[in-house]
Amino acid sequence: MNIMVKLTYNLEQIDTAATFLLHHTKSKIILFDAAMGSGKTTLIKAMAKHLGAFDEANSPTFSIVNEYETPDAKIYHFDLYRLKNFYEALDFGIEEYFDDPQAYIFIEWPKVIEAILPLNSQKIRIIVNENDSRELQIL
């Protein structure tokens, strides 16, 4: 997979990274490929804030999906870390979320559902550098 665009940022620049990501992705379905503790949820929180979410975003690790309202669209934030296979995602109706063309869909740990992801999904990677900065790669 080729890197289309990249940005290096630190946690103090998270709002800049969120804005950059929202302006440079080609899809509202964004897949976060990153290691544990790399700042996926922190970046998604900043993205939800930038989109005008009425509530502060937080990790859906135990609920699997959190839903946020914005003035213009819904945000669905998935954390699929605990899923064993894509059948579990089908069981809770993940495909129905993909049917809303206005919604933003942010998916942490998407690898488990690769077989059922829409073709227009946008994959991004976050790499933590030695100096604790992050490199955001839009693939």
ABEGO torsion letter per residue (X at the ends): XBBABBBBBBAAAAAAAAAAAAAABABABBBBBBBBGAGAAAAAAAAAAAAGBABBBBBAAAAGBBBBBBAABBBBBBBAAABABAAAAAAAGAAAAAABAABBBBBBGAAAAAAABBAABBBBBBBBBAAGBBBBBBX
